[in-house]
Amino acid sequence: MSLLDYENAVKLIRLHSDQTYLVGKRSLELVMLAEKVLGLTFPNFYRQFLLDFGAGSVGGMEIYGIINDDFVNSSVPDAIWYTLNLRRETKIPHDYVVIAAVGDGRIFVLDTDNTQMVEGQMHLYYPGLLPSEQPDEKVSSEFSTWFYEEVKRELSG
């Protein structure tokens, strides 16, 4: 269902473009630079999201991604900047990339560990807790499924 979920999310975004603000297409070179800076490889559909949309808001939800190549002097919704900051401030696992905030302190993270799942699992993460204290809160087995469900919730209400 990965491709279908991603395509359905894109259709909803295009249908409701008046309710979205996305920074726009990012180059493959910029996406590869972000991967190099983080020391990981993005799953296919998150990579496609970055190439298609970059980052931005869909309805009332910000989906973090890539703004530009300044990963030091940035802010939300820059996923690379936020992830690097959390690595310095907490013990967030190296394979995690911050994708969105829930609004109550928790964040959605994408697990890029390809040994688990080719498309990356989505988890809720509590930045104030040590990794050993983190509840196992997998919210989706794939980014594309999470992406579609969030877009649908935000735009089809």
Steps between C-alpha positions, in 0.01 A plus 500: 500500500799735522479644150122527512511674839761749378308570178173549691667746735639696204155509337345641818774762529446612140121499543526715813793720402331796669553321835866417448823693511794297372847633423508312171720257317847440639786375286639150523839654585349683798324184621824304470685774692243474780551122512877550517471755781275265699706192409203295380285424199140616478235240419365524144168673568640755745769573243223545241316737736818707530550506124133589433421739785807573716311576821206704616149495636202295397189631668610568855790256505860577415691219333872548542742461216764705322493878462851570369859392558550702821432229756657704783314832485149380438177417682185293474398354254863411419525129592876490463559798730253366759645147490856628539393715796328206669810287449702763688243559774361148555592145425262462205598193298727576206256336254212730595400809301250745650199530267233693696394620844188372669445819702532352849878462503508170311636484148453268205826343392586292197719198573739476204654172614459304177563171676152531652293625211588632157259792528568596861270472794340804662517530880397744767803621695524685831805730484525525881535126554809286462484236223462227764196685642326550163168320466480293183249713312517401136233700319549362150705235328585741215546872441265494200212355704556751782525783246173406331314458831622839627422679173156339487430598863609859439335558161194279488338622821 
